[in-house]
Amino acid sequence: MALNLLPPRNLPTSLSANYCPNEQEKLLRGLELFKIALRAEKSEAGLEKINEVLGLLEEETSSQEITDPPPSTTESDVDIFDHYFDVTRAQTKTPFPTLLRSIITSAKAFFDLIISVPELNPHHIKIQKEGLLSYADLFERMLKPSSH
């Protein structure tokens, strides 16, 4: 399962891109399902919700172009990171769905780990879920229209 990331030099300085109401609603629904997954008592139920979110986001990210890293980012450290973590770089005009899909893909790997290694420390699992919930809250704030 490859993780698609934006090239570092292409990260947006603001994610308040103008999405049409339907796109925004779909992304907010994906975030809500992600939060439900993270709060699920049973890891299998959480993983099921995460798979649902990934399916929902599939349409949003299916048109992105997967590219080789641009020459300016082929430093050995970046190459080592990309190879080790099975990262591909995605070029897209709408970065928010790609960023959201990336964090949810990471959460899917985390849930797979929880299910396959039941002896993991529950406190560590809780901390990781709280961190992922913080990302979800941050993404939600970035996507919702500002009230000022």
C-alpha positions in Angstrom: 0.0 0.0 0.0 1.8 3.1 -1.3 1.4 6.4 0.4 0.9 9.3 -2.0 2.3 12.6 -0.8 2.7 16.0 -2.4 6.3 17.0 -3.2 7.5 19.2 -0.3 8.0 22.2 -2.6 4.4 21.9 -3.8 2.8 21.9 -0.3 0.2 24.7 -0.2 0.6 27.5 2.2 -3.1 27.5 2.7 -5.7 24.7 2.3 -8.7 27.0 2.1 -9.0 26.3 -1.6 -12.4 27.0 -3.0 -14.2 23.7 -3.3 -17.7 23.6 -4.7 -20.3 22.8 -2.0 -20.7 19.1 -3.1 -16.9 18.5 -2.9 -16.7 20.3 0.5 -19.6 18.2 1.8 -18.0 15.0 0.6 -14.7 15.9 2.3 -16.4 16.9 5.5 -18.3 13.7 5.5 -15.0 11.8 5.0 -13.6 13.6 8.0 -16.6 12.8 10.1 -16.4 9.1 9.2 -12.7 9.2 10.0 -13.4 10.6 13.4 -16.1 7.9 14.0 -13.4 5.3 13.0 -10.9 6.7 15.5 -13.5 6.6 18.3 -14.8 3.1 17.6 -14.4 0.7 20.5 -13.6 -2.2 18.3 -10.6 -1.9 15.9 -12.4 -3.9 13.2 -15.3 -1.5 13.2 -12.8 1.4 12.9 -11.0 -0.2 10.0 -14.4 -0.8 8.3 -15.1 3.0 8.5 -11.6 3.9 7.4 -12.1 1.7 4.3 -15.4 3.5 3.7 -13.7 6.9 3.8 -10.9 5.7 1.5 -13.6 4.6 -1.0 -15.3 8.0 -0.7 -12.0 9.8 -1.3 -11.1 7.5 -4.2 -13.0 9.7 -6.7 -11.4 12.8 -5.3 -7.9 11.6 -5.7 -8.2 9.3 -8.8 -7.3 12.0 -11.2 -4.0 13.0 -9.5 -0.9 12.4 -11.4 1.8 10.2 -9.8 5.2 11.5 -10.8 8.8 10.9 -10.1 10.3 13.4 -7.7 11.3 16.6 -9.4 15.1 17.0 -9.8 15.3 19.5 -6.9 14.0 16.9 -4.5 16.1 13.9 -5.5 18.4 14.3 -2.5 19.5 11.0 -1.1 17.6 11.6 2.2 14.3 12.1 0.3 14.9 9.1 -1.8 15.7 7.0 1.2 12.5 8.2 3.0 10.4 7.6 -0.1 11.8 4.1 -0.6 11.6 3.1 3.0 8.0 4.3 3.5 6.8 3.3 0.0 5.9 6.9 -0.9 5.0 8.2 -4.3 4.7 11.9 -5.1 1.4 13.2 -6.3 0.9 16.3 -8.5 -2.6 17.7 -8.1 -4.4 21.0 -8.4 -6.5 20.1 -5.3 -4.1 19.1 -2.6 -6.6 18.8 0.3 -8.1 15.4 -0.7 -4.6 14.0 -1.3 -3.4 15.2 2.2 -6.6 13.8 3.8 -6.2 10.5 2.0 -2.6 10.3 3.1 -3.4 10.6 6.8 -6.3 8.2 6.5 -4.0 5.7 4.7 -1.6 6.0 7.5 -4.5 5.4 10.0 -5.5 2.3 8.0 -2.0 0.9 8.5 -2.2 1.7 12.2 -5.6 -0.1 12.5 -4.1 -3.1 10.6 -1.3 -3.2 13.1 -3.7 -3.0 16.1 -5.7 -5.9 14.7 -2.7 -8.1 13.9 -0.8 -7.4 17.1 -3.4 -7.4 19.9 -0.8 -7.2 22.7 0.0 -3.6 21.8 0.0 -1.2 24.8 -3.6 0.3 25.0 -2.2 3.6 26.3 0.0 3.9 23.2 -3.0 3.1 21.0 -5.0 5.8 22.7 -2.3 8.4 22.3 -1.9 7.6 18.6 -5.7 7.8 18.1 -5.8 11.2 19.9 -3.0 12.4 17.6 -5.0 11.3 14.5 -8.1 13.0 15.9 -6.1 16.2 16.2 -5.2 16.0 12.5 -8.9 15.4 11.7 -9.9 18.4 13.7 -7.2 20.5 12.0 -8.3 19.4 8.5 -11.9 20.2 9.4 -11.0 23.7 10.5 -9.1 24.3 7.3 -11.9 23.0 5.1 -14.8 24.9 6.8 -15.3 28.5 5.6 -13.8 30.9 8.0 -16.3 32.9 10.1 -14.4 36.2 10.1 
